[in-house]
Amino acid sequence: LLPEGSAQATVCLFGITEQQLNRRAAELLCADEPKVTLCYQNGDALLHISSCADDAAAACERVTEQLQEQFSGHLYSTDGSTLPEQAAALLQQKQMTLATAQSTAEASLCAGTAQVAGWSEVCPAMSCGADALQTVPGQTKEKYPAVSPQMAAAMAVGVRQKEKTGLGIAVTEVQM
């Protein structure tokens, strides 16, 4: 529970390393009021903002706006909702469906989606391993390695067509 008169906010970012974030937001992260703390969760950066100042809500809003401006290309939420929640809401709003494919069971394209309300309605199909590769035309398999942008694109098109969804997304395993 927050003390009376205090306020808090959460800004969620993706696609930025902790080092980049610390460098670009150093001044905000070092400030005492409002206090901004950084936490990484499932590859996302969560910036928790809290204030006990007289104008706590306004102070949190100012920092949130600064972060929105500074990290617009990485920011996906200012209400603390997760990326899968944001994706599900957007797909529902646009009345679209999604099918996913990943070349290995270890890939984590849909990590964290099972708990998201409405996810199974917007993403009715997920293919892994051999099932995902079955949707790829033979000529693509012959011409390109399994870990390639061309294979991922062919898997995405194939799973979308197979499942009759509006969108298809695919990933291949990481090549070291």
C-alpha positions in Angstrom: 0.0 0.0 0.0 1.1 3.5 -0.8 1.2 6.2 1.8 -1.7 8.7 1.4 -0.8 11.4 -1.1 1.8 9.4 -2.9 1.7 8.2 -6.5 3.3 5.7 -8.7 3.5 4.8 -12.4 5.2 2.1 -14.5 6.7 2.5 -18.0 7.5 -0.6 -20.0 10.2 -0.7 -22.7 11.5 -3.4 -25.0 14.5 -3.7 -27.3 16.9 -1.8 -25.2 19.8 -3.1 -23.1 20.3 -2.2 -19.5 23.6 -0.4 -20.4 21.8 1.8 -23.0 19.0 2.5 -20.6 21.3 3.5 -17.8 23.3 5.8 -20.1 20.3 7.5 -21.6 18.2 7.8 -18.4 21.0 8.3 -15.9 19.7 11.6 -14.6 16.2 10.2 -14.0 17.6 7.0 -12.4 19.7 9.0 -9.9 17.0 11.5 -8.8 15.5 11.1 -5.3 12.2 12.6 -6.2 10.4 11.1 -7.9 12.3 7.9 -7.5 12.8 5.8 -10.6 13.8 2.2 -10.3 14.7 -0.1 -13.1 13.8 -3.8 -13.3 14.3 -6.3 -16.2 11.6 -8.9 -16.5 11.3 -11.4 -19.5 13.6 -9.2 -21.5 11.6 -6.0 -21.0 12.7 -3.0 -19.0 10.2 -1.9 -16.4 10.7 1.6 -14.9 8.8 2.1 -11.7 8.2 5.7 -10.8 7.1 6.7 -7.3 6.7 10.0 -5.5 5.7 11.2 -2.1 6.0 14.9 -3.0 3.1 17.3 -2.5 2.4 17.1 -6.2 3.1 13.3 -6.4 0.8 12.5 -9.3 2.1 15.5 -11.4 5.7 14.5 -10.6 5.1 10.9 -11.8 3.3 12.2 -14.9 6.2 14.5 -15.8 8.7 11.7 -15.6 6.4 9.4 -17.6 6.2 12.0 -20.3 10.0 12.5 -20.3 10.4 8.7 -20.7 7.8 8.6 -23.5 9.6 11.3 -25.4 13.1 9.9 -24.8 12.3 6.2 -25.5 9.3 6.4 -27.9 10.8 3.7 -30.2 11.1 1.3 -27.3 8.0 2.2 -25.2 4.9 0.0 -25.3 3.1 0.7 -22.1 2.6 3.4 -19.5 0.0 1.5 -17.5 2.1 -1.5 -16.5 0.5 -3.9 -19.0 2.7 -6.5 -20.6 3.6 -6.7 -24.3 1.4 -9.8 -24.7 -1.5 -8.0 -23.1 -0.9 -5.0 -25.4 -0.7 -7.3 -28.5 -3.9 -9.2 -27.5 -5.8 -5.9 -27.0 -4.7 -4.5 -30.3 -5.5 -7.7 -32.2 -9.0 -7.8 -30.5 -9.5 -4.1 -31.3 -8.6 -4.7 -35.0 -10.6 -8.0 -35.0 -7.5 -9.8 -36.3 -6.1 -13.2 -35.5 -2.5 -14.5 -35.4 -0.8 -17.8 -35.9 2.8 -18.4 -34.8 5.5 -20.8 -35.8 8.8 -21.5 -34.3 11.4 -24.0 -35.5 12.3 -25.4 -32.1 10.3 -26.0 -28.9 13.0 -23.9 -27.1 12.1 -20.7 -29.0 10.0 -18.4 -26.9 7.9 -16.5 -29.4 4.8 -16.8 -27.2 6.3 -16.8 -23.8 4.0 -15.4 -21.2 0.9 -15.4 -23.4 -0.9 -18.4 -21.7 -2.0 -16.2 -18.8 -3.2 -13.3 -21.0 -6.9 -12.9 -21.0 -8.2 -13.3 -24.6 -5.0 -14.6 -26.1 -6.4 -17.9 -27.2 -9.1 -16.1 -29.2 -6.6 -13.9 -31.1 -3.9 -16.5 -31.4 -5.7 -19.8 -31.9 -2.6 -21.7 -33.4 1.0 -22.2 -32.4 3.2 -24.5 -34.4 6.6 -25.8 -33.2 9.4 -27.8 -34.6 8.5 -30.3 -37.4 4.9 -29.0 -37.5 6.1 -25.5 -38.3 8.5 -26.6 -40.9 5.8 -28.6 -42.7 4.3 -25.3 -43.9 7.5 -24.4 -45.7 7.7 -25.1 -49.5 10.3 -27.7 -50.4 12.1 -25.3 -52.7 12.6 -22.9 -49.8 14.0 -25.8 -47.6 16.4 -26.8 -50.4 17.6 -23.3 -51.1 18.0 -21.7 -47.6 19.4 -22.9 -44.3 16.9 -23.7 -41.5 18.1 -20.6 -39.6 17.6 -17.8 -42.1 15.2 -14.9 -42.6 13.9 -16.6 -45.7 12.9 -19.7 -43.7 11.3 -17.6 -41.0 9.3 -15.7 -43.6 8.2 -18.9 -45.3 7.1 -20.4 -42.0 5.1 -17.2 -41.2 3.3 -17.3 -44.5 2.7 -21.0 -44.3 1.3 -21.0 -40.7 -1.0 -18.0 -41.6 -2.3 -19.8 -44.7 -2.7 -23.2 -42.9 -4.6 -21.7 -39.9 -6.5 -19.1 -42.0 -5.5 -16.2 -39.8 -4.9 -12.6 -40.7 -1.3 -12.6 -39.5 1.6 -15.1 -39.2 4.7 -14.7 -37.2 7.7 -17.1 -37.1 11.1 -17.4 -35.5 13.9 -19.8 -36.1 16.5 -20.8 -33.5 19.4 -18.6 -32.9 22.5 -19.5 -34.9 25.7 -19.3 -32.9 
